[in-house]
């Protein structure tokens, strides 16, 4: 545990109640058990698992980016096994319609020649929704999915249906093949808390993957948390204290991404067309709170913000043609901003 004692920074941010201190200890232990259970099936990807857990307990959705074969779908499905929650997978295709994910009214026979419309719920009515290859669906279907993510409800034929909490969307996107895809607009990308990028495994990990996946069937994982536990942990994360200088740092870092603002460094202005909005500041703080709690810390530290900054900011920065011509991407810009932000 990183915080055996609460120092002056925590005093400025406010103390945790004794029962919250104990709850953070329980969350740290539950997270350690969750990682151990996933390691029975998933080789490596520890950083990816941590970012997914941060999104879950911060009530944020995540966009997983990686080439085919990096176990994005397997990771999400196995994570759902460790949580006693309803899970559904939606394979997005160019012919997918909004009603295919939200549900629709079906005319049902009620006897004596009487018929009534009955709403049949779609796959979005689950606690964990895997939106596989979300960029393959047409914009109207993407918008229906993203409305559910933002509002936690769907509207069908004028009727509003609320989604049961916790509601968590993990969308995947293939960065290689762009044939027949509909890229998510920037305003819709902004609704994802994290962009989680999966990279190729190391040689040792690849050997282990071959060893564990070419034998008997993968073991079924044990459920470790139920919905009430997750909701309690989500509420706890919101109560983790944040020192004032962390709020100031998060706001300063985000403001540096905006080329039209006074805070932007001179080198950034020709490279960035649009910077991150206020939602990025919110997610920096929420993500830092969740990471601190998962690691057993009783307050947020600057390290927590640094560790999640790239996942929060990368998909919110729109680079210019000049940056693309020079081979400079948003990830490189974010790294330099973190190094320079006072």
C-alpha positions as CSV (number, residue, x, y, z in Angstrom):
1,X,0.0,0.0,0.0
2,X,1.4,3.4,-1.0
3,X,-0.2,5.5,1.7
4,X,0.4,4.1,5.2
5,X,0.0,7.6,6.6
6,X,-2.2,10.4,5.4
7,X,-0.1,13.6,5.0
8,X,-0.8,17.3,4.6
9,X,-2.0,16.8,1.0
10,X,-4.8,14.5,2.2
11,X,-5.7,17.0,4.9
12,X,-6.2,19.7,2.3
13,X,-8.3,17.3,0.2
14,X,-10.3,16.0,3.1
15,X,-10.0,12.8,5.2
16,X,-11.7,9.5,4.4
17,X,-14.1,8.1,6.9
18,X,-12.8,5.0,8.8
19,X,-15.3,2.8,7.0
20,X,-14.1,4.2,3.6
21,X,-10.5,3.4,4.5
22,X,-11.6,-0.2,5.2
23,X,-13.6,-0.3,2.0
24,X,-10.6,0.8,0.0
25,X,-8.6,-2.0,1.5
26,X,-11.3,-4.5,0.5
27,X,-11.4,-3.0,-3.0
28,X,-7.6,-3.4,-3.3
29,X,-7.9,-7.1,-2.3
30,X,-10.8,-7.7,-4.6
31,X,-8.9,-6.2,-7.5
32,X,-5.9,-8.3,-6.8
33,X,-8.1,-11.4,-6.8
34,X,-9.7,-10.3,-10.1
35,X,-6.3,-9.9,-11.7
36,X,-5.2,-13.3,-10.4
37,X,-8.4,-15.0,-11.8
38,X,-7.9,-13.4,-15.2
39,X,-4.3,-14.5,-15.4
40,X,-5.6,-18.1,-15.5
41,X,-6.7,-17.4,-19.1
42,X,-5.2,-14.1,-20.2
43,X,-1.4,-13.9,-20.7
44,X,0.1,-10.5,-20.1
45,X,-2.1,-7.4,-20.8
46,X,-1.8,-6.3,-17.1
47,X,-1.9,-2.7,-18.1
48,X,-5.0,-3.3,-20.2
49,X,-6.7,-5.0,-17.3
50,X,-5.9,-2.2,-15.0
51,X,-7.3,0.4,-17.4
52,X,-10.5,-1.6,-17.9
53,X,-10.9,-1.9,-14.1
54,X,-10.4,1.8,-13.7
55,X,-13.2,2.5,-16.3
56,X,-15.5,0.0,-14.6
57,X,-15.2,1.5,-11.1
58,X,-15.1,5.1,-12.4
59,X,-18.4,4.5,-14.4
60,X,-16.7,5.2,-17.7
61,X,-16.8,3.3,-21.0
62,X,-13.7,2.2,-22.9
63,X,-12.7,1.9,-26.5
64,X,-10.3,-1.0,-27.2
65,X,-8.0,-0.5,-30.2
66,X,-5.8,-3.3,-31.5
67,X,-5.2,-5.5,-34.6
68,X,-7.1,-8.8,-34.8
69,X,-5.9,-11.7,-32.7
70,X,-4.9,-9.7,-29.6
71,X,-7.7,-11.3,-27.5
72,X,-9.8,-8.1,-27.2
73,X,-13.1,-10.1,-27.3
74,X,-11.7,-12.9,-25.1
75,X,-10.5,-10.5,-22.5
76,X,-13.9,-8.8,-22.2
77,X,-15.8,-12.1,-22.1
78,X,-13.5,-13.6,-19.5
79,X,-13.8,-10.4,-17.4
80,X,-17.5,-10.7,-17.5
81,X,-17.2,-14.3,-16.1
82,X,-15.5,-12.9,-13.0
83,X,-18.4,-10.5,-12.4
84,X,-21.9,-11.8,-11.7
85,X,-23.4,-9.5,-14.3
86,X,-25.5,-9.9,-17.5
87,X,-23.2,-9.9,-20.5
88,X,-24.1,-9.4,-24.2
89,X,-22.0,-9.1,-27.3
90,X,-23.1,-7.1,-30.3
91,X,-21.3,-7.7,-33.6
92,X,-21.5,-4.5,-35.5
93,X,-22.0,-4.8,-39.2
94,X,-23.0,-2.4,-42.0
95,X,-26.6,-3.7,-42.1
96,X,-27.1,-3.4,-38.3
97,X,-30.1,-1.2,-37.5
98,X,-30.8,0.8,-34.2
99,X,-33.7,-1.6,-33.3
100,X,-31.3,-4.5,-33.6
101,X,-29.5,-3.3,-30.5
102,X,-32.2,-1.4,-28.6
103,X,-35.1,-3.7,-29.2
104,X,-38.5,-3.2,-30.9
105,X,-42.2,-3.7,-30.5
106,X,-43.6,-7.0,-31.6
107,X,-47.3,-7.7,-32.3
108,X,-48.4,-10.5,-29.9
109,X,-51.6,-12.6,-29.8
110,X,-53.4,-12.2,-26.5
111,X,-56.3,-14.6,-27.1
112,X,-59.9,-14.0,-28.2
113,X,-58.6,-12.3,-31.3
114,X,-56.9,-9.6,-29.3
115,X,-53.5,-8.4,-30.3
116,X,-51.1,-6.1,-28.4
117,X,-47.6,-4.7,-29.1
118,X,-45.0,-6.0,-26.7
119,X,-41.6,-4.5,-26.4
120,X,-38.8,-7.1,-26.8
121,X,-35.5,-5.9,-25.3
122,X,-32.4,-5.9,-27.4
123,X,-28.9,-6.9,-26.4
124,X,-28.1,-3.4,-25.0
125,X,-30.2,-4.4,-22.0
126,X,-27.2,-5.9,-20.1
127,X,-24.7,-4.8,-17.5
128,X,-21.7,-5.4,-19.7
129,X,-22.0,-4.8,-23.4
130,X,-19.2,-5.7,-25.8
131,X,-19.7,-3.6,-29.0
132,X,-17.5,-5.5,-31.3
133,X,-16.0,-3.4,-34.2
134,X,-18.3,-0.5,-33.5
135,X,-16.8,1.4,-36.5
136,X,-18.5,-1.1,-38.9
137,X,-22.0,0.1,-38.1
138,X,-23.7,3.0,-39.9
139,X,-23.8,6.4,-38.1
140,X,-27.5,6.0,-37.1
141,X,-26.8,2.7,-35.2
142,X,-23.6,4.2,-33.7
143,X,-25.7,7.1,-32.4
144,X,-28.3,4.8,-30.8
145,X,-25.5,2.9,-29.0
146,X,-23.8,6.1,-27.9
147,X,-27.0,7.6,-26.6
148,X,-27.5,4.5,-24.4
149,X,-23.9,5.0,-23.1
150,X,-24.4,8.6,-22.3
151,X,-28.0,8.6,-21.0
152,X,-28.2,5.0,-19.6
153,X,-31.6,4.7,-21.3
154,X,-33.1,4.0,-24.8
155,X,-36.1,5.5,-26.5
156,X,-38.2,3.3,-28.8
157,X,-41.3,4.6,-30.5
158,X,-41.5,7.4,-27.9
159,X,-41.2,5.1,-24.9
160,X,-38.2,5.5,-22.6
161,X,-36.6,2.4,-21.1
162,X,-33.9,2.7,-18.4
163,X,-30.9,0.5,-18.3
164,X,-30.1,-1.3,-15.1
165,X,-26.9,-0.2,-13.3
166,X,-24.1,-0.9,-13.5
167,X,-24.0,-0.3,-17.3
168,X,-20.6,-0.6,-18.9
169,X,-19.8,-0.6,-22.6
170,X,-16.5,-1.9,-24.0
171,X,-16.2,-1.1,-27.7
172,X,-13.6,-2.6,-30.0
173,X,-12.1,-1.1,-33.1
174,X,-9.7,-2.5,-35.7
175,X,-7.2,0.1,-36.7
176,X,-5.9,-1.8,-39.7
177,X,-8.7,-2.5,-42.1
178,X,-10.8,0.6,-42.9
179,X,-12.7,-0.8,-45.9
180,X,-16.4,-0.4,-45.4
181,X,-16.1,1.3,-42.0
182,X,-17.8,4.4,-40.5
183,X,-15.2,6.2,-38.3
184,X,-16.7,7.5,-35.0
185,X,-17.0,11.3,-35.1
186,X,-15.0,13.3,-32.6
187,X,-18.0,14.2,-30.5
188,X,-18.9,10.5,-30.1
189,X,-15.3,9.5,-29.4
190,X,-15.4,12.0,-26.5
191,X,-18.0,9.9,-24.7
192,X,-15.4,7.1,-24.1
193,X,-13.5,7.6,-21.0
194,X,-10.4,5.7,-22.1
195,X,-8.8,4.7,-25.4
196,X,-7.1,1.4,-24.5
197,X,-4.5,0.3,-27.0
198,X,-3.5,-3.4,-27.1
199,X,0.0,-4.1,-28.5
200,X,1.6,-7.4,-29.6
201,X,2.8,-9.6,-26.8
202,X,6.4,-10.2,-26.0
203,X,8.1,-13.4,-27.2
204,X,7.9,-15.0,-23.8
205,X,4.2,-14.2,-23.6
206,X,3.6,-15.4,-27.1
207,X,5.1,-18.8,-26.2
208,X,2.9,-18.9,-23.1
209,X,-0.1,-18.1,-25.2
210,X,0.7,-21.0,-27.6
211,X,1.2,-23.3,-24.6
212,X,-2.0,-22.5,-22.8
213,X,-4.4,-22.2,-25.8
214,X,-3.5,-25.3,-27.7
215,X,-4.3,-27.8,-25.0
216,X,-7.5,-28.5,-23.1
217,X,-10.3,-26.0,-23.0
218,X,-9.7,-22.8,-21.1
219,X,-10.9,-23.0,-17.5
220,X,-14.1,-21.3,-16.5
221,X,-13.4,-18.4,-14.2
222,X,-15.0,-17.9,-10.8
223,X,-17.3,-15.0,-10.2
224,X,-15.8,-12.6,-7.7
225,X,-18.2,-9.6,-7.6
226,X,-21.9,-9.1,-8.0
227,X,-23.8,-5.9,-9.0
228,X,-24.2,-4.5,-5.5
229,X,-20.5,-4.9,-4.8
230,X,-19.6,-3.0,-8.0
231,X,-22.1,-0.2,-7.3
232,X,-20.6,0.2,-3.8
233,X,-17.1,0.3,-5.2
234,X,-18.2,2.9,-7.8
235,X,-19.6,5.0,-5.0
236,X,-16.5,4.6,-2.9
237,X,-14.3,5.8,-5.8
238,X,-16.2,9.1,-6.0
239,X,-15.3,9.7,-2.3
240,X,-11.5,9.4,-2.7
241,X,-9.9,12.7,-1.7
242,X,-8.1,14.8,-4.3
243,X,-5.7,17.5,-3.3
244,X,-6.3,21.0,-4.8
245,X,-3.0,21.0,-6.7
246,X,-4.2,17.8,-8.6
247,X,-7.3,19.5,-9.8
248,X,-5.2,22.4,-10.9
249,X,-2.7,20.1,-12.7
250,X,-5.4,18.2,-14.5
251,X,-7.1,21.4,-15.8
252,X,-3.7,22.9,-16.8
253,X,-2.7,19.7,-18.7
254,X,-6.0,19.7,-20.7
255,X,-5.8,23.4,-21.4
256,X,-2.3,22.9,-22.9
257,X,-3.9,20.7,-25.6
258,X,-6.0,23.6,-27.0
259,X,-4.0,25.4,-29.8
260,X,-6.1,28.5,-29.7
261,X,-5.6,29.0,-25.9
262,X,-3.0,30.9,-24.1
263,X,-1.8,27.8,-22.2
264,X,-0.8,25.9,-25.4
265,X,3.0,25.7,-26.0
266,X,4.3,27.2,-29.2
267,X,5.4,23.9,-30.7
268,X,1.9,22.5,-30.3
269,X,-0.1,25.1,-32.3
270,X,0.9,23.9,-35.8
271,X,0.4,20.2,-34.8
272,X,-3.1,20.2,-33.2
273,X,-6.3,21.3,-34.8
274,X,-8.6,20.7,-31.8
275,X,-7.7,19.9,-28.2
276,X,-9.5,18.1,-25.4
277,X,-12.7,19.5,-23.8
278,X,-13.8,19.8,-20.2
279,X,-14.9,16.1,-20.1
280,X,-11.2,15.2,-20.3
281,X,-10.6,17.0,-17.0
282,X,-13.4,15.1,-15.4
283,X,-12.1,11.8,-16.6
284,X,-8.5,12.6,-15.5
285,X,-9.8,13.1,-12.0
286,X,-12.2,10.2,-12.0
287,X,-9.6,7.8,-13.5
288,X,-7.0,9.0,-11.0
289,X,-9.5,8.4,-8.1
290,X,-10.2,4.8,-9.4
291,X,-6.6,4.0,-9.8
292,X,-5.7,5.2,-6.4
293,X,-8.4,3.1,-4.8
294,X,-7.5,0.0,-6.8
295,X,-3.9,0.3,-5.6
296,X,-5.0,0.8,-2.0
297,X,-4.2,4.5,-1.8
298,X,-6.3,6.8,0.4
299,X,-5.9,9.9,-1.8
300,X,-5.0,10.7,-5.4
301,X,-1.4,11.4,-6.3
302,X,0.2,13.0,-9.3
303,X,1.4,9.5,-10.5
304,X,-2.2,8.4,-10.8
305,X,-2.9,11.3,-13.3
306,X,0.3,10.6,-15.2
307,X,-0.5,6.9,-15.6
308,X,-3.9,7.5,-17.2
309,X,-3.3,10.8,-19.1
310,X,-2.5,9.1,-22.4
311,X,-5.6,6.9,-22.3
312,X,-7.8,10.0,-21.6
313,X,-6.3,12.5,-24.0
314,X,-5.1,10.6,-27.0
315,X,-8.5,10.2,-28.7
316,X,-9.5,13.7,-27.8
317,X,-6.7,15.4,-29.7
318,X,-7.1,16.0,-33.4
319,X,-3.8,16.5,-35.2
320,X,-3.3,18.7,-38.3
321,X,-2.1,17.6,-41.7
322,X,1.3,19.0,-40.9
323,X,1.6,16.7,-37.9
324,X,0.5,13.7,-39.9
325,X,3.0,14.6,-42.7
326,X,5.8,14.7,-40.1
327,X,4.7,11.3,-38.6
328,X,3.6,12.9,-35.3
329,X,0.6,11.3,-33.6
330,X,-1.6,12.3,-30.7
331,X,0.2,9.9,-28.4
332,X,3.6,11.6,-28.9
333,X,2.0,15.0,-28.3
334,X,0.5,13.8,-25.0
335,X,3.8,12.4,-23.8
336,X,5.5,15.7,-24.5
337,X,2.8,17.7,-22.8
338,X,3.0,15.5,-19.6
339,X,6.8,16.0,-19.6
340,X,6.4,19.8,-19.9
341,X,3.3,20.5,-17.8
342,X,4.4,22.3,-14.6
